[in-house]
């Protein structure tokens, strides 16, 4: 299926979905005007409804937290789905089958049975925990309440070598699946045994709440202290964060995420009402981890030991994060006192003091320069040159943004090199202050009628039917974009604001459409068409004026043909007629 036909399918799904019905099935909405419904925002806590859903635009917007989008965006935000999952959910709801382009490979059917098997194993571990006074006493001694143990689905794997094997491995196919998800181990002679024995079990969930693996902690003495499921078709350590499912379950809006190292750290923090902690699973932070977290929170705090090993780990995380940094992200590094981990520290200090440490964590840029400067002697020219070279190696990885400019300015200050010289090394003029966020549609230089016409057409795509003839070419900022909007709306008579946003998903135009879609023009519904036509008339006058100036300029330089003279005379008379009118 081509990109064009894939896009057609997406628009077909959106055209069949009523956003008010979709959202109204999940939160309470009440009608406030002919097209708009209001309710309390599901993405942040509020008492006064500020969440608006437009039936006409098929677009939602919260005046409190700024959440906005179409039906696909709502499912992505509300049900924590990715784009493909959200589209599939909507397609199923309107009775459409996903085209092959969007289908996952054949292992999806196998995976569903693996999820079922892991969920069943988790149930066995939980029952075994309830039957073991020894393990219950151990958890209580660690300060874990029954409520938290239930929330995280904690369990216990007995010391038996074949507990799960005997329950779920009765056939060769059953054993193959147990091996596939890492619940049993096969010896050289072909005999199998349970991987987890005499351990407290921590089920690992994906963001949708499905069990995808386990971690087991030894209760008495033994090695390894922690044992994780191996890499499987549905569990990859570098793609998974322990506790993320619980964080999303209790926080509609995640203010920040604290990344720690261990299961017990996450659980202890939740026990102390710090419900935004997740843990890596014995691996260093990966780009996939970071990108996953950026979907849910713009502030991420990474927690490390305060010793040299902890700072080296923090630097490795910084190197992974650097190319991903944007202006809207806040990344900070929190270093713990010697001999402490989050589990012990929060139990000793309590929630308030611990969160003060989180808030005071070192900003990304501060840690970056602190670590770099520790490796250079800034009292010498050679040391400053070394710092500049190393700093630029990282800064070059950033896309043009304010953050890159700020880093360049700070690097210039520390190395005593002119900022514009460093900017040339980066290979962009972005450091001079030009930020190409709205380069396509520069707001300040756009004429009022052009901006109004674009805004009205975004909010009311059916207005395109009012245009009886094509607009003449115009040399105006935004005109090319306006013509593309007209073309799209003419090609798709059922186009909505939500569909326009979807057409440009992931592109610069998307943010511009979102911005204008939310703008309140204070125009009564019955006056929208008149305002649109009035803005078009103003654009036509500008077009005539530009034609007159072009022809007069040509007349003074090289003269006009008889046809051009006739055209000039015609548009001048037209201009005079409009002035007299």
Secondary structure as UniProt FT lines:
FT   HELIX           3..16
FT   HELIX           19..24
FT   TURN            25..26
FT   STRAND          30..31
FT   STRAND          36..39
FT   TURN            42..43
FT   STRAND          51..54
FT   TURN            55..58
FT   STRAND          59..62
FT   TURN            63..65
FT   STRAND          68..69
FT   HELIX           71..78
FT   HELIX           83..93
FT   TURN            94..95
FT   HELIX           100..102
FT   HELIX           107..130
FT   HELIX           133..141
FT   TURN            142..143
FT   HELIX           146..151
FT   TURN            152..153
FT   STRAND          155..157
FT   HELIX           163..168
FT   HELIX           172..180
FT   TURN            181..182
FT   STRAND          184..186
FT   TURN            188..189
FT   STRAND          192..194
FT   STRAND          199..205
FT   TURN            207..208
FT   STRAND          211..218
FT   STRAND          226..228
FT   TURN            233..234
FT   HELIX           237..239
FT   HELIX           244..250
FT   STRAND          257..260
FT   HELIX           263..271
FT   TURN            272..273
FT   STRAND          277..279
FT   HELIX           287..294
FT   TURN            295..296
FT   STRAND          299..305
FT   HELIX           308..322
FT   TURN            323..324
FT   TURN            327..328
FT   STRAND          330..336
FT   TURN            338..339
FT   HELIX           342..349
FT   HELIX           351..359
FT   STRAND          362..363
FT   HELIX           364..373
FT   TURN            374..375
FT   TURN            378..379
FT   HELIX           381..395
FT   TURN            396..397
FT   HELIX           402..415
FT   HELIX           419..426
FT   HELIX           430..432
FT   TURN            436..437
FT   TURN            440..441
FT   TURN            443..445
FT   HELIX           448..459
FT   HELIX           461..466
FT   TURN            477..478
FT   HELIX           479..491
FT   TURN            493..494
FT   HELIX           497..503
FT   TURN            504..506
FT   HELIX           508..517
FT   HELIX           525..527
FT   HELIX           528..557
FT   HELIX           562..580
//
